[in-house]
Amino acid sequence: MKGKFDGNARVHIVEDYEAALPFLSDPRFIVPDLGGFLERLEQHGQAGSFRYLRLFVEHSPFFLEGAQHKTLRGIASQYFSHRALKRWEPFILDELQGIVDALDVPEFEVVSAVGARIFTRVAKPILGLAFIEDERFDVLVMGLQRLVEPMQSLSRLRRMNEELGWLLDKVASGVGSGHACADGVLPRLLADAQSPLSLEGRMALAVTLYAAMAPLAQTVANVILRLCERPTPSPFDADRFIEDIASHIHGAVAPHYVHRVALEDCRMGDLSIGRGDTVMIDIEQAVLLPAADSGTALRSFSFGHGAHYCLGAVMSKFIIAALIPRLLGRFGHLTLVRKELDINNHIANALGTLVVRGRA
């Protein structure tokens, strides 16, 4: 899906796994430098201040390279490790079961009744942000994933700067009034006396990590759609599903692309790339499938690659592997009733609506 990027000579879409690897290891290609772009805009007085956007970009591993990226990953990774998952596992399983149990009718809308609830009832408490009971907060945070989209308009960047200021104020108000959660990522960040981050920086990091869970909610809906559209054994084989989890996730993963930007003019294979050009690796197409009976694993960029590999990959796989057997265990089989894509989302394979019917 190329959409708005069709015909743009400065955007190069790569659809081959082996051809994509050099872009992810060559130091001439970096993650999109949104922070540098905002700084240049401010220096030239073209758009006023982007204080909140810069604050969030400076505390988002997705937009950083080098020392700051390493520092933030080091801080954040401890909250999404296998050890951290073990600590949260009982809570996650209990919430997932509650989400499935709440589907008290044979026909239900997946995006709101399953995907959104994973975001707000599972991810949000883990991030320590459950004290903010405001639907607008969750909607705006989920929309932050669109910051990685190339070719943002100034008006959109200004609007996002205002929205980020509002988000930060909601977090700060709860922290300042003593209403913040006692557990989760945010309170642990705030309690870390050795943290190199400012108070605002710690709050921004917690919100950023919450936003990074949005693709999980979208991917869950996509996995359910795939199960509706493809024949599944009856009864549902949970062990086989878990065994093939990498394939299921790759076929349903929400992000369309892995983005990199060229620091200089260069030639990569058949592509002539200019300084500042964007390379977009098509996650769906750039995959290396295992040969039959080879014993090798599927290789893809579903969770990114290398230093920018997804921090939440372990937790995301666990949640999907735990949810789907519970869902199919209750309904036996799911039939598609209606689906609508989120046509305004150019960087993710996201559904706006997915209605399915279960059969017990």
C-alpha positions in Angstrom: 0.0 0.0 0.0 1.7 3.1 -1.2 -1.1 5.6 -1.2 0.0 9.2 -0.8 3.6 8.3 -1.5 3.0 7.1 -5.1 5.0 9.0 -7.6 7.2 10.9 -5.1 10.7 10.7 -6.4 12.2 11.3 -3.0 10.4 8.3 -1.4 11.8 4.9 -2.2 9.8 1.8 -1.3 11.7 -1.4 -0.8 9.8 -4.7 -1.0 12.6 -7.3 -0.8 13.9 -8.6 2.6 17.6 -9.0 1.5 17.6 -5.6 -0.3 16.1 -3.9 2.8 18.8 -5.2 5.3 21.6 -2.7 4.2 19.3 0.3 4.8 19.0 -0.9 8.4 22.7 -1.4 9.1 24.3 1.3 7.0 25.1 4.4 9.1 24.2 6.6 6.2 20.6 5.9 6.9 18.9 7.0 10.1 15.4 7.0 11.6 13.4 10.1 10.6 15.0 13.2 12.2 11.8 15.0 13.2 13.6 16.8 16.0 16.1 18.3 13.5 13.3 19.3 11.2 11.4 21.1 14.0 14.6 22.8 15.1 15.2 24.2 11.6 11.6 25.4 11.3 12.0 27.3 14.6 15.3 28.8 13.7 13.8 30.2 10.5 10.8 31.5 12.3 8.5 29.7 10.0 6.1 28.1 12.4 6.5 29.4 16.0 7.4 27.1 18.8 7.1 23.3 18.8 8.1 22.9 22.4 5.9 19.9 23.2 6.6 18.2 19.9 10.3 18.5 20.5 10.0 17.3 24.1 8.2 14.1 23.0 10.6 13.5 20.0 13.6 13.9 22.4 12.0 11.2 24.6 10.9 8.9 21.8 13.4 6.1 20.9 11.7 5.9 17.5 13.1 9.3 16.4 16.5 9.1 17.9 20.0 7.6 17.1 23.2 7.6 19.1 23.7 8.2 22.8 20.2 9.6 23.6 18.5 6.6 21.8 20.7 4.2 23.8 19.9 5.9 27.1 16.1 5.8 26.5 16.2 2.2 25.3 18.2 1.3 28.4 15.6 3.0 30.6 12.5 1.6 28.8 13.7 -1.9 28.1 13.6 -2.9 31.8 9.8 -2.4 31.8 9.3 -4.6 28.8 11.7 -7.5 29.4 10.8 -11.1 29.9 11.3 -10.5 33.6 8.9 -7.6 33.6 6.4 -9.6 31.6 6.4 -12.3 34.2 5.5 -9.7 36.8 2.6 -8.5 34.8 1.4 -11.8 33.4 -1.4 -12.5 36.0 -2.8 -9.0 35.4 -2.6 -9.3 31.6 -4.3 -12.7 31.6 -7.0 -11.6 34.0 -7.8 -8.5 31.9 -7.8 -10.5 28.6 -10.2 -12.9 30.1 -12.4 -10.0 31.2 -12.4 -8.6 27.7 -13.5 -11.9 26.2 -16.2 -12.4 28.9 -17.6 -8.9 28.2 -18.5 -10.0 24.7 -21.9 -11.1 25.8 -23.5 -11.2 22.3 -22.7 -13.4 19.3 -22.1 -10.3 17.1 -19.6 -7.7 18.3 -17.4 -4.9 17.0 -13.7 -5.9 17.4 -11.9 -2.5 17.1 -13.8 -1.0 20.1 -14.7 -4.1 22.1 -11.3 -5.9 21.8 -8.5 -3.7 20.3 -9.3 -0.5 22.2 -9.8 -2.3 25.4 -6.4 -4.0 25.1 -5.0 -0.5 24.7 -6.8 1.1 27.7 -7.3 -1.9 30.1 -4.0 -3.7 29.6 -1.4 -1.3 28.2 -2.5 1.8 30.0 -2.3 0.4 33.5 1.1 -1.2 32.7 2.3 2.2 31.7 1.0 3.6 35.0 -1.5 6.0 33.3 -4.8 4.4 34.3 -5.5 7.4 36.6 -6.3 9.5 33.5 -9.9 8.6 32.9 -10.4 10.7 29.8 -11.4 9.1 26.4 -9.8 12.0 24.5 -6.5 11.2 26.2 -6.5 7.7 24.8 -7.6 8.8 21.3 -4.9 11.4 21.1 -2.2 9.0 22.4 -3.2 6.4 19.8 -2.9 9.0 17.1 0.7 9.7 18.0 1.9 6.8 15.9 1.3 9.1 12.9 4.2 11.2 13.8 6.4 8.8 11.9 4.5 9.6 8.7 6.6 11.5 6.1 5.5 14.8 4.6 3.6 16.2 7.5 2.0 19.6 6.9 2.9 22.6 9.2 -0.7 22.9 10.3 -0.8 19.3 11.3 2.5 19.6 13.3 1.1 22.7 15.0 -2.1 20.8 16.0 -0.1 17.9 17.3 2.1 20.2 19.3 -1.0 21.6 21.0 -2.4 18.1 21.6 0.9 17.0 23.1 0.8 20.0 25.5 -2.7 18.9 26.6 -1.6 15.3 27.1 1.4 16.4 29.2 -0.8 18.7 31.3 -3.2 15.8 32.0 -0.4 13.6 33.2 1.2 16.4 35.2 -2.1 17.3 36.9 -2.6 13.8 38.1 1.0 13.5 39.3 0.8 16.9 41.0 -2.5 16.1 42.8 -1.3 12.7 44.1 -3.7 10.8 41.9 -1.1 9.0 39.9 -1.0 5.2 40.0 1.0 3.4 42.6 2.4 0.9 40.1 3.4 0.8 36.4 6.1 2.5 34.3 5.3 6.1 35.1 5.5 5.8 38.9 8.7 3.8 38.7 10.2 6.4 36.4 9.2 9.2 38.8 10.6 7.2 41.8 14.0 6.7 40.1 16.3 9.2 41.9 19.2 8.3 39.5 17.2 9.0 36.3 19.0 11.3 33.8 15.6 12.5 32.6 13.7 15.6 33.8 10.3 15.3 35.3 8.7 16.4 32.0 11.0 14.0 30.2 9.8 11.0 32.3 6.2 11.9 31.8 6.8 12.3 28.0 8.5 8.9 27.9 5.6 7.2 29.6 3.1 8.7 27.2 5.4 7.8 24.3 5.6 4.1 25.4 1.8 4.1 25.8 1.5 5.3 22.2 3.9 2.6 21.0 1.3 0.0 22.1 -1.3 1.3 19.6 0.0 -1.0 16.8 -0.7 -3.9 19.1 -4.4 -3.0 19.4 -4.6 -2.6 15.6 -2.7 -5.8 15.0 -5.0 -7.8 17.2 -8.0 -6.6 15.2 -6.2 -7.6 12.0 -5.4 -11.1 13.3 -9.0 -11.6 14.1 -10.0 -10.5 10.6 -7.5 -13.0 9.1 -9.1 -15.8 11.2 -12.5 -14.8 9.8 -11.3 -14.8 6.2 -9.2 -17.9 6.3 -10.5 -21.4 7.2 -9.6 -22.4 10.7 -9.8 -26.0 12.1 -12.7 -26.8 14.4 -12.1 -27.1 17.2 -9.6 -24.3 17.1 -6.0 -25.6 17.5 -4.5 -23.2 20.1 -1.1 -25.0 20.1 -0.8 -24.7 16.4 -1.8 -21.0 16.5 0.9 -20.3 19.1 3.5 -22.3 17.1 2.7 -20.2 14.0 2.5 -16.9 15.9 5.2 -15.2 13.9 3.4 -15.9 10.7 0.0 -14.8 12.1 1.6 -11.5 13.3 3.4 -10.8 10.1 0.2 -11.3 8.1 -1.7 -8.9 10.3 0.9 -6.4 11.6 -0.4 -2.9 11.7 2.6 -0.8 10.6 3.1 -0.6 6.8 6.7 0.5 6.7 10.0 0.8 8.5 11.3 4.3 7.7 14.9 5.5 7.1 16.3 8.7 5.8 19.5 9.1 3.8 22.2 11.4 5.2 24.0 11.7 1.9 23.7 10.9 -1.8 24.4 7.2 -2.4 23.6 4.2 -4.5 22.1 1.1 -3.0 21.7 -1.7 -5.4 19.5 -0.4 -8.3 18.4 2.6 -6.3 20.0 6.1 -6.6 19.2 7.9 -3.4 19.6 11.5 -2.7 20.5 13.2 0.6 17.3 13.6 2.7 15.3 11.0 0.7 13.1 8.6 2.6 13.4 4.9 2.3 10.2 3.0 3.3 10.6 -0.8 3.7 7.3 -2.5 3.0 6.8 -4.8 6.0 4.3 -7.0 4.3 6.3 -7.6 1.2 9.9 -7.7 2.6 9.7 -11.1 4.2 11.9 -14.2 4.0 9.7 -17.2 4.2 11.2 -20.5 5.5 11.8 -23.2 3.0 9.7 -26.3 3.5 11.0 -28.6 6.2 14.1 -26.4 6.6 13.6 -25.8 10.3 14.3 -22.1 9.8 12.1 -19.4 11.1 10.2 -16.7 9.2 12.2 -13.5 9.0 10.5 -10.2 8.7 10.5 -6.6 9.9 7.2 -6.9 11.8 8.9 -5.6 14.9 11.5 -3.5 13.2 15.2 -4.5 13.2 18.5 -4.1 15.1 18.9 -1.2 17.5 15.4 -0.1 16.8 13.7 -3.5 17.3 10.4 -3.0 19.1 10.7 -2.8 22.8 7.2 -4.3 23.3 7.7 -7.3 21.0 7.8 -9.8 23.8 4.7 -8.4 25.5 2.8 -8.1 22.2 3.4 -11.7 21.2 2.3 -12.8 24.6 -0.9 -10.8 24.5 -1.9 -12.1 21.1 -1.0 -15.7 21.9 -3.1 -15.5 25.1 -6.1 -13.6 23.7 -6.9 -15.5 20.5 -7.2 -19.0 22.1 -9.5 -17.5 24.7 -11.6 -15.7 22.1 -11.9 -18.8 19.8 -12.3 -21.0 22.8 -15.5 -19.1 23.7 -16.9 -18.6 20.2 -15.5 -21.6 18.3 -15.5 -19.8 15.0 -15.8 -16.2 13.9 -17.6 -15.0 10.7 -17.0 -11.6 9.1 -20.0 -9.3 9.1 -18.6 -6.0 8.1 -15.2 -4.3 7.9 -14.0 -0.8 7.1 -10.4 0.4 6.8 -9.2 3.6 8.6 -8.6 5.4 5.3 -7.0 8.4 7.1 -4.1 6.2 8.4 -1.3 6.2 5.8 1.3 4.4 7.9 -0.7 1.5 9.4 -3.0 -1.2 8.3 -5.7 -0.2 10.7 -9.3 -1.0 10.7 -11.9 1.6 11.5 -14.6 -1.0 12.0 -14.7 -4.8 12.2 -17.9 -6.5 13.1 -17.8 -10.3 13.5 -20.2 -13.0 14.6 -19.2 -15.8 16.9 -20.6 -19.3 17.1 -20.3 -21.0 20.4 
